[in-house]
Amino acid sequence: MATTPAIPGAINVAAPLTGLEIVAIGEGGPQSAQTTTSAIAALAAGVSSANIATTVSTVGAATLSAAAIYGRTILRTGAQTAAWTDTTDIATAIIAKFPAGAAVGSSFTLRYVNNSAGANGFPATIAAGTGVTVTGATVVPPQSYIEYLVTWATATTVTMVAMGQGYFPSLGTVTANAATPVPVTNAAMTPGSQVVLTYKSGTQGATGAFVSSATAGTGFSIKSVASDTAVYNYAILG
């Protein structure tokens, strides 16, 4: 493996580079920090890794500004009354947020979080502004997120490709009382929530428990069959 000649004041590492080399930073004195050659290359290209969360509390449709998108995290709140659609800024505005030195093909990740909950918990749809393409997943249920890879695709276009999606579930337990409804108070229930019940312990009936009623912002009730006094785990999704 070849090694570049040592140059005073320069960072000298062996070649070929993998991007994983550890570089000690000491400014001529004791080591004060470490980084990798890939991180140095990103900084040299002007690609920032800063993550600045932006809260958008508009009720109903909103435009996701280029600044909010480039901040990497959008927290969507607001006392919503129905499902809504958020539209991204135009591609040229997003491209303008890339730092000097970035080029076509540069990318970053964006996490869109639907923080609507309770009676105000409704799904959000992500729509594309002019020059932007959104693919993979566009509907974000309440109390969940989608993570996108945002890429400067051509001189005037941007793509947003969904890479992952997940819920922030509300968890707990409830004990069945045969066919008598058992209420569970949990304000995380939304108009579109799904409640998943799984057996935990105790005497279970022949068919197991099921959700018999639900009220957004309040909770739900379960019922079962005669002799069922089992304890069930529950997870509220969305």
Beta strands, then each sheet from edge to edge (+ up, - down):
strand 1: 22-25
strand 2: 33-36
strand 3: 52-56
strand 4: 62-64
strand 5: 72-76
strand 6: 84-88
strand 7: 107-114
strand 8: 124-127
strand 9: 132-135
strand 10: 139-140
strand 11: 144-154
strand 12: 157-167
strand 13: 170-175
strand 14: 182-185
strand 15: 194-201
strand 16: 210-215
strand 17: 219-223
strand 18: 231-237
sheet 1: 1+ 2-
sheet 2: 3+ 5+ 7+ 11- 12+ 9+
sheet 3: 4+ 6+ 8+ 10-
sheet 4: 13+ 18- 15+
sheet 5: 14+ 17- 16+
end
